[in-house]
Amino acid sequence: MPQDPPAYARIAQSLPPNLQALYVTSVAHRIAHGCGAYSFEDGPGLYALAARLQPRRVLELGTALGYTAGIFATAVPGCQVDTIEADALHVQLARAQLAALQLSRVHVHCGRFEAVLPTLEGGFDIAFFDGFAPSLAILERLQALLAVGGHLVCGNLGLVKPREAQPLRAWLENSAAWQACPALENGATVVARKRV
């Protein structure tokens, strides 16, 4: 009698099979490696958002094994993805996983966010933060790199230190700068459109 897939495998079931496999590989790596390379838990929502917005350029902070970079590149054929990861092993694994999926439009940058972001040219249509915890300085840099009308997708707000949470939330809720959009991950990941 066939057994149900593990709970983590069910999360990605509505995605194309190649992305489902990458999700399972990513989770298995995190468990075996004991690292903090958690996979984004609303892959289908992110895929649907990308398919709806049809970005030409995406900037991602927090590559892990390339699962969400793969989502963007698969959901939008022709989309160019720049993704940043500080862990050299994860960079190597992500590059291998994305090459196996023939997603050459994803460029994996190795380095800390603060070091790599100043080297990138602006005009991104989506900036996706999926690193450990966002800081106001990093989000301000993402805002500067976004095109007007581009979307900021910011996860892991629950990991922000309490003393930093209020200023960060106030910045994200500034209606002069951002138009709020429906959130992902049951409200845990903010989506906002850059007004100016």
N, C-alpha and C positions, 0 to 999 in steps of 0.2 A: 504494500500500500504506500503510495507516494506521501512524503511528509511535506508540510508547509515550509516555505523558506523561512529563514530566521527573520525576526521582526525588522532588523535593519535593512534586509534585502527588499521587504515589501514597500519601503518608503519610495524607492525609485522605480517601482514596477510600471508606472505609466510612461516612463521615458523610453527612448529607443534602446534596443538590447545592448548596444556598445556602451551607452552611458550607465545602464544598469550594472553591467559588468565592472565598469570603472568605479562605481560607487561601492560595490561589494569588495573590490580589491583595496580601495582606500580604507574602508572600515577594518578589514582584516589586517592591513599594514599597521594601523593605529593600535590595534589590540596587541599584535605581536611585538611591535616596536616600543609600546608604552609611551608614545609621544602625544603631543597636543594637536596632531593633524586631524581634527574633527571635520567630518564632511558636513556640508550645509544640508540641513534636514528638510528643506522644502525645494528640492530639485525640480519637481514638476511645476511649482509656482514660478521659479526663476526661469525655467524654459518657456513657460507661457508668457511671462513678462517680456523676455527677449524677442519671442516670435511676434508679439504685438507691437513692440517699439521699433523693431528692425534697425538696430544700431549699426553704423558703419565701423565704429571704433569703440572698444571696451577696454577699460582699465580695471584690473582686479588686484587687490592687496590681500595676499594670503592664498598661495597656490595649492599647498599640500601636494596631492598627487595629480592635480589637474582636472578633477571632477567638474568643478563649476566653470573653469575655462573651457572645458569640453562642451558643457551645456551651451554656453554662448556661441561657440564656433559651429555647433551642430544645429542649433535653433535658427541661426541666421547665416546661410551660405554666403560667403564673401566677407563676413565680418572679420576684422582684424582685432586680435586680443593681445594686450600686453598684460602680463601677470607677474607679480613680484613675490619672491619667496626668499627668506634669509637662510633657511636650512639647506645646506649643500646636498645632502642625501635626498631630500624631497625634490630639489630642483632636478637632480639626475633622474629620479623615478618619474617625475612629471613629464620630463622631456621624452622619456622612453614610452610612457603610456600614450601621450599625445601623438607621437610618431607612429605608434602601432595603429592608432585610429585615423592616420593620414590627415591630421589637423595641423598642417604646416603654417596655417594663418595665426597660430598661437605662438607668441614669443615669450619665453620664460626668462625673466631677469633674476639673477642671483644677487641678493644684497638686502640690506635693511631698507625699509620704506623711505626713511629720511635721506638715505644716500641715493636711491634710484629715482625718486620722484622729480628732483630738479633736472634730471637728464632727459626727461620726456617732453615732447611738444604737446601743447594743449589741443583742445578741440574734440575731446572724447564725448561720446553720446551717452555712455553709461560709465559711472565709477562705482565699483562694487567693493565695499570693505568687508572682508571676512577673515581678518587677522584676529589676534587675541582679544584686544579691547581697543576701541577707537579713542584717539585723543583729539582734542579740539584743534591742535596744530596740524595733525594729519588730515582731518576733515576739511580744514580751511584750504590746505594744499589741493585736495581733491576738487573742491569747489572752483579753485582757480583753473584747474585743468579741464573742467567740464565746459562744453559749449553751452551757450544760452539755450534753454529748452532741453538740455541734457538731464539725465536722471541720476541721482545719488541713491544707491541701495546700501544701507548700513546695517550690518548685523552685529551681534555680540554686545549690544548696549547694556545688557544685564551684567556684563563683566567689568564695567567701568567702576572705578573707586567712588564711593558715595559722595565725597567732597567735590568730585569732578562731574558727577552726573547732572546736577541741576544746570550749570552753565552750558553743558553740551546739549541738553534737551532744549534749553531756551534758544540756542543757536539754530538747532534743527527746526524749531517751531516758529522761526522768524518769517512771518508771512510776506514780508517785503522781498525776501531773498528766495523763499521756497514755497512751492505749491504742494501741499500734502497729497499723496496718492495712496491707494489701498496698500496696506502693509503685507509682508510675507511672513511665513513661519508663525502663523497664528498671532500676528501682531508684534513679534519679537524683532523683526527686521523692518526698519523704516524705509519707505520709498518716497522720495521728494523730487519734484521737477524744479530745476534752476530757473528762476524768473529773470534775473539780470546778471 
